[in-house]
Amino acid sequence: MQQGIFIDALDVLSKCIQIAYADITDYVMFGSVKRQVINEVTGRPKLDDNFKLITYRESYELPSETHRYGA
């Protein structure tokens, strides 16, 4: 048996409203983390001239855990 797909104007309007008020954070989580620069030979953290750790910020993005794909 073949079933047809039926939508009405309210379904279309509802989807348009979801799209209009969508927020990228509904789909992706953004952030950054502080990392230490590591000496490739010794495997130890690198230090500057004042013996402070040399660090950098690394950005990331992940799929949102709360978003259900296809919803």
A tleap script that builds the chain and sets N, CA, C and O, in Angstrom:
source leaprc.protein.ff14SB
mol = sequence {
  NMET GLN GLN GLY ILE PHE ILE ASP ALA LEU
  ASP VAL LEU SER LYS CYS ILE GLN ILE ALA
  TYR ALA ASP ILE THR ASP TYR VAL MET PHE
  GLY SER VAL LYS ARG GLN VAL ILE ASN GLU
  VAL THR GLY ARG PRO LYS LEU ASP ASP ASN
  PHE LYS LEU ILE THR TYR ARG GLU SER TYR
  GLU LEU PRO SER GLU THR HIE ARG TYR GLY
  CALA
}
set mol.1.N position { 0.835 -1.177 0.000 }
set mol.1.CA position { 0.000 0.000 0.000 }
set mol.1.C position { 0.887 1.249 0.000 }
set mol.1.O position { 1.881 1.310 0.723 }
set mol.2.N position { 0.530 2.217 -0.793 }
set mol.2.CA position { 1.306 3.442 -0.882 }
set mol.2.C position { 0.592 4.547 -0.129 }
set mol.2.O position { -0.609 4.759 -0.301 }
set mol.3.N position { 1.346 5.251 0.711 }
set mol.3.CA position { 0.762 6.357 1.454 }
set mol.3.C position { 1.283 7.669 0.887 }
set mol.3.O position { 2.462 7.789 0.555 }
set mol.4.N position { 0.410 8.634 0.782 }
set mol.4.CA position { 0.806 9.949 0.316 }
set mol.4.C position { 1.270 10.807 1.477 }
set mol.4.O position { 0.932 10.550 2.632 }
set mol.5.N position { 2.045 11.824 1.157 }
set mol.5.CA position { 2.495 12.771 2.175 }
set mol.5.C position { 1.636 14.016 2.023 }
set mol.5.O position { 1.588 14.636 0.961 }
set mol.6.N position { 0.961 14.366 3.110 }
set mol.6.CA position { 0.077 15.520 3.083 }
set mol.6.C position { 0.545 16.558 4.088 }
set mol.6.O position { 0.813 16.246 5.249 }
set mol.7.N position { 0.638 17.797 3.624 }
set mol.7.CA position { 0.932 18.908 4.524 }
set mol.7.C position { -0.084 19.995 4.245 }
set mol.7.O position { -0.634 20.102 3.149 }
set mol.8.N position { -0.314 20.789 5.259 }
set mol.8.CA position { -1.240 21.897 5.054 }
set mol.8.C position { -0.514 23.211 5.308 }
set mol.8.O position { 0.675 23.215 5.625 }
set mol.9.N position { -1.216 24.307 5.170 }
set mol.9.CA position { -0.622 25.637 5.306 }
set mol.9.C position { -0.038 25.844 6.697 }
set mol.9.O position { 0.986 26.514 6.830 }
set mol.10.N position { -0.650 25.297 7.726 }
set mol.10.CA position { -0.128 25.457 9.090 }
set mol.10.C position { 1.207 24.737 9.270 }
set mol.10.O position { 2.079 25.219 9.992 }
set mol.11.N position { 1.369 23.585 8.614 }
set mol.11.CA position { 2.655 22.891 8.667 }
set mol.11.C position { 3.756 23.748 8.049 }
set mol.11.O position { 4.850 23.864 8.601 }
set mol.12.N position { 3.457 24.338 6.910 }
set mol.12.CA position { 4.428 25.189 6.219 }
set mol.12.C position { 4.733 26.425 7.063 }
set mol.12.O position { 5.896 26.801 7.205 }
set mol.13.N position { 3.717 27.050 7.615 }
set mol.13.CA position { 3.907 28.231 8.453 }
set mol.13.C position { 4.744 27.890 9.689 }
set mol.13.O position { 5.633 28.652 10.071 }
set mol.14.N position { 4.459 26.756 10.303 }
set mol.14.CA position { 5.212 26.328 11.484 }
set mol.14.C position { 6.691 26.154 11.157 }
set mol.14.O position { 7.548 26.585 11.928 }
set mol.15.N position { 6.995 25.533 10.034 }
set mol.15.CA position { 8.389 25.332 9.632 }
set mol.15.C position { 9.069 26.662 9.326 }
set mol.15.O position { 10.237 26.857 9.663 }
set mol.16.N position { 8.346 27.572 8.693 }
set mol.16.CA position { 8.904 28.905 8.400 }
set mol.16.C position { 9.239 29.647 9.686 }
set mol.16.O position { 10.266 30.321 9.764 }
set mol.17.N position { 8.395 29.531 10.679 }
set mol.17.CA position { 8.643 30.184 11.962 }
set mol.17.C position { 9.870 29.568 12.633 }
set mol.17.O position { 10.686 30.294 13.199 }
set mol.18.N position { 10.014 28.244 12.581 }
set mol.18.CA position { 11.195 27.585 13.150 }
set mol.18.C position { 12.469 28.092 12.485 }
set mol.18.O position { 13.464 28.359 13.159 }
set mol.19.N position { 12.434 28.223 11.172 }
set mol.19.CA position { 13.604 28.694 10.431 }
set mol.19.C position { 13.902 30.147 10.778 }
set mol.19.O position { 15.059 30.517 10.975 }
set mol.20.N position { 12.856 30.973 10.852 }
set mol.20.CA position { 13.038 32.396 11.123 }
set mol.20.C position { 13.676 32.638 12.483 }
set mol.20.O position { 14.473 33.564 12.634 }
set mol.21.N position { 13.342 31.829 13.464 }
set mol.21.CA position { 13.858 32.025 14.815 }
set mol.21.C position { 14.978 31.053 15.175 }
set mol.21.O position { 15.337 30.920 16.345 }
set mol.22.N position { 15.522 30.385 14.185 }
set mol.22.CA position { 16.610 29.439 14.435 }
set mol.22.C position { 17.858 30.190 14.902 }
set mol.22.O position { 18.097 31.338 14.527 }
set mol.23.N position { 18.618 29.524 15.705 }
set mol.23.CA position { 19.860 30.070 16.233 }
set mol.23.C position { 20.949 29.035 15.952 }
set mol.23.O position { 20.737 27.842 16.170 }
set mol.24.N position { 22.104 29.477 15.472 }
set mol.24.CA position { 23.172 28.539 15.120 }
set mol.24.C position { 23.566 27.689 16.320 }
set mol.24.O position { 24.004 26.551 16.154 }
set mol.25.N position { 23.414 28.231 17.533 }
set mol.25.CA position { 23.770 27.458 18.721 }
set mol.25.C position { 22.768 26.344 19.003 }
set mol.25.O position { 23.004 25.506 19.874 }
set mol.26.N position { 21.649 26.325 18.271 }
set mol.26.CA position { 20.732 25.189 18.358 }
set mol.26.C position { 21.344 23.952 17.689 }
set mol.26.O position { 20.935 22.823 17.963 }
set mol.27.N position { 22.316 24.174 16.821 }
set mol.27.CA position { 22.885 23.101 16.020 }
set mol.27.C position { 24.361 22.833 16.313 }
set mol.27.O position { 24.831 21.709 16.136 }
set mol.28.N position { 25.097 23.856 16.761 }
set mol.28.CA position { 26.537 23.738 16.950 }
set mol.28.C position { 26.943 24.396 18.268 }
set mol.28.O position { 26.440 25.463 18.621 }
set mol.29.N position { 27.856 23.749 18.988 }
set mol.29.CA position { 28.431 24.344 20.191 }
set mol.29.C position { 29.810 24.893 19.827 }
set mol.29.O position { 30.601 24.207 19.179 }
set mol.30.N position { 30.098 26.126 20.241 }
set mol.30.CA position { 31.369 26.773 19.964 }
set mol.30.C position { 32.127 26.973 21.265 }
set mol.30.O position { 31.532 27.048 22.340 }
set mol.31.N position { 33.423 27.057 21.158 }
set mol.31.CA position { 34.211 27.353 22.340 }
set mol.31.C position { 35.680 27.410 22.001 }
set mol.31.O position { 36.082 27.287 20.844 }
set mol.32.N position { 36.468 27.600 23.037 }
set mol.32.CA position { 37.912 27.572 22.873 }
set mol.32.C position { 38.526 27.001 24.146 }
set mol.32.O position { 37.921 27.014 25.219 }
set mol.33.N position { 39.722 26.512 23.991 }
set mol.33.CA position { 40.425 25.913 25.119 }
set mol.33.C position { 41.871 26.402 25.087 }
set mol.33.O position { 42.456 26.581 24.018 }
set mol.34.N position { 42.435 26.615 26.272 }
set mol.34.CA position { 43.818 27.065 26.372 }
set mol.34.C position { 44.725 25.835 26.342 }
set mol.34.O position { 44.539 24.906 27.128 }
set mol.35.N position { 45.704 25.829 25.438 }
set mol.35.CA position { 46.631 24.710 25.285 }
set mol.35.C position { 48.060 25.175 25.564 }
set mol.35.O position { 48.392 26.343 25.366 }
set mol.36.N position { 48.883 24.265 26.018 }
set mol.36.CA position { 50.291 24.545 26.231 }
set mol.36.C position { 51.074 24.149 24.984 }
set mol.36.O position { 50.759 23.154 24.330 }
set mol.37.N position { 52.093 24.934 24.665 }
set mol.37.CA position { 52.995 24.572 23.574 }
set mol.37.C position { 53.967 23.543 24.136 }
set mol.37.O position { 54.607 23.765 25.164 }
set mol.38.N position { 54.063 22.414 23.443 }
set mol.38.CA position { 54.900 21.308 23.909 }
set mol.38.C position { 56.156 21.191 23.050 }
set mol.38.O position { 56.090 21.266 21.823 }
set mol.39.N position { 57.299 21.006 23.707 }
set mol.39.CA position { 58.556 20.770 23.017 }
set mol.39.C position { 58.495 19.381 22.396 }
set mol.39.O position { 58.291 18.395 23.104 }
set mol.40.N position { 58.667 19.297 21.093 }
set mol.40.CA position { 58.528 18.022 20.388 }
set mol.40.C position { 59.622 17.016 20.748 }
set mol.40.O position { 59.406 15.808 20.646 }
set mol.41.N position { 60.776 17.495 21.161 }
set mol.41.CA position { 61.886 16.607 21.487 }
set mol.41.C position { 61.733 16.036 22.897 }
set mol.41.O position { 61.839 14.827 23.102 }
set mol.42.N position { 61.480 16.923 23.871 }
set mol.42.CA position { 61.424 16.489 25.271 }
set mol.42.C position { 60.027 16.066 25.712 }
set mol.42.O position { 59.875 15.300 26.663 }
set mol.43.N position { 59.000 16.573 25.012 }
set mol.43.CA position { 57.625 16.282 25.424 }
set mol.43.C position { 57.161 17.129 26.592 }
set mol.43.O position { 56.073 16.912 27.126 }
set mol.44.N position { 57.975 18.089 26.991 }
set mol.44.CA position { 57.633 18.969 28.112 }
set mol.44.C position { 57.085 20.296 27.591 }
set mol.44.O position { 57.355 20.680 26.453 }
set mol.45.N position { 56.315 20.994 28.428 }
set mol.45.CA position { 55.806 22.317 28.023 }
set mol.45.C position { 56.960 23.292 27.791 }
set mol.45.O position { 57.957 23.283 28.512 }
set mol.46.N position { 56.798 24.140 26.760 }
set mol.46.CA position { 57.807 25.163 26.474 }
set mol.46.C position { 57.603 26.355 27.404 }
set mol.46.O position { 56.478 26.681 27.781 }
set mol.47.N position { 58.703 26.992 27.764 }
set mol.47.CA position { 58.691 28.177 28.623 }
set mol.47.C position { 59.260 29.360 27.860 }
set mol.47.O position { 60.120 29.199 26.994 }
set mol.48.N position { 58.766 30.571 28.196 }
set mol.48.CA position { 59.321 31.772 27.578 }
set mol.48.C position { 60.569 32.202 28.346 }
set mol.48.O position { 61.043 31.481 29.224 }
set mol.49.N position { 61.106 33.394 28.007 }
set mol.49.CA position { 62.329 33.887 28.649 }
set mol.49.C position { 62.148 34.161 30.138 }
set mol.49.O position { 63.128 34.196 30.882 }
set mol.50.N position { 60.909 34.354 30.582 }
set mol.50.CA position { 60.611 34.600 31.995 }
set mol.50.C position { 60.151 33.328 32.708 }
set mol.50.O position { 59.624 33.384 33.820 }
set mol.51.N position { 60.356 32.186 32.057 }
set mol.51.CA position { 59.998 30.871 32.608 }
set mol.51.C position { 58.501 30.692 32.841 }
set mol.51.O position { 58.085 29.955 33.734 }
set mol.52.N position { 57.704 31.369 32.033 }
set mol.52.CA position { 56.255 31.178 32.066 }
set mol.52.C position { 55.860 30.254 30.922 }
set mol.52.O position { 56.486 30.250 29.862 }
set mol.53.N position { 54.807 29.472 31.157 }
set mol.53.CA position { 54.336 28.557 30.113 }
set mol.53.C position { 53.918 29.327 28.866 }
set mol.53.O position { 53.278 30.375 28.960 }
set mol.54.N position { 54.279 28.807 27.709 }
set mol.54.CA position { 53.823 29.373 26.446 }
set mol.54.C position { 52.517 28.653 26.091 }
set mol.54.O position { 52.478 27.427 25.990 }
set mol.55.N position { 51.466 29.427 25.908 }
set mol.55.CA position { 50.148 28.848 25.625 }
set mol.55.C position { 49.539 29.490 24.383 }
set mol.55.O position { 49.996 30.529 23.908 }
set mol.56.N position { 48.504 28.846 23.878 }
set mol.56.CA position { 47.709 29.389 22.771 }
set mol.56.C position { 46.272 28.950 22.964 }
set mol.56.O position { 46.000 27.997 23.695 }
set mol.57.N position { 45.347 29.645 22.309 }
set mol.57.CA position { 43.942 29.290 22.379 }
set mol.57.C position { 43.554 28.544 21.115 }
set mol.57.O position { 43.876 28.957 20.001 }
set mol.58.N position { 42.857 27.438 21.314 }
set mol.58.CA position { 42.400 26.629 20.185 }
set mol.58.C position { 40.879 26.649 20.165 }
set mol.58.O position { 40.231 26.304 21.154 }
set mol.59.N position { 40.319 27.050 19.043 }
set mol.59.CA position { 38.859 27.104 18.898 }
set mol.59.C position { 38.324 25.762 18.443 }
set mol.59.O position { 39.021 24.986 17.790 }
set mol.60.N position { 37.078 25.499 18.798 }
set mol.60.CA position { 36.441 24.257 18.367 }
set mol.60.C position { 34.957 24.482 18.143 }
set mol.60.O position { 34.373 25.446 18.638 }
set mol.61.N position { 34.366 23.579 17.392 }
set mol.61.CA position { 32.911 23.552 17.211 }
set mol.61.C position { 32.485 22.092 17.173 }
set mol.61.O position { 33.141 21.251 16.559 }
set mol.62.N position { 31.384 21.814 17.834 }
set mol.62.CA position { 30.861 20.461 17.948 }
set mol.62.C position { 29.373 20.472 17.658 }
set mol.62.O position { 28.709 21.477 17.911 }
set mol.63.N position { 28.833 19.389 17.136 }
set mol.63.CA position { 27.373 19.312 16.994 }
set mol.63.C position { 26.717 19.447 18.370 }
set mol.63.O position { 27.200 18.892 19.356 }
set mol.64.N position { 25.628 20.180 18.420 }
set mol.64.CA position { 24.928 20.361 19.689 }
set mol.64.C position { 24.365 19.039 20.168 }
set mol.64.O position { 23.805 18.279 19.378 }
set mol.65.N position { 24.510 18.753 21.463 }
set mol.65.CA position { 24.012 17.524 22.039 }
set mol.65.C position { 22.486 17.542 22.188 }
set mol.65.O position { 21.846 16.492 22.243 }
set mol.66.N position { 21.923 18.727 22.252 }
set mol.66.CA position { 20.493 18.835 22.485 }
set mol.66.C position { 19.685 18.824 21.205 }
set mol.66.O position { 18.468 18.644 21.241 }
set mol.67.N position { 20.350 19.013 20.068 }
set mol.67.CA position { 19.625 19.071 18.800 }
set mol.67.C position { 19.355 17.670 18.269 }
set mol.67.O position { 20.243 16.818 18.243 }
set mol.68.N position { 18.143 17.453 17.856 }
set mol.68.CA position { 17.781 16.179 17.200 }
set mol.68.C position { 17.739 16.443 15.703 }
set mol.68.O position { 16.921 17.233 15.232 }
set mol.69.N position { 18.603 15.795 14.968 }
set mol.69.CA position { 18.638 15.979 13.515 }
set mol.69.C position { 17.343 15.514 12.902 }
set mol.69.O position { 16.802 14.470 13.265 }
set mol.70.N position { 16.857 16.296 11.973 }
set mol.70.CA position { 15.631 15.946 11.278 }
set mol.70.C position { 14.374 16.331 12.025 }
set mol.70.O position { 13.268 16.047 11.565 }
set mol.71.N position { 14.524 16.971 13.168 }
set mol.71.CA position { 13.349 17.340 13.962 }
set mol.71.C position { 12.704 18.594 13.406 }
set mol.71.O position { 11.699 19.061 13.941 }
savepdb mol mol.pdb
quit
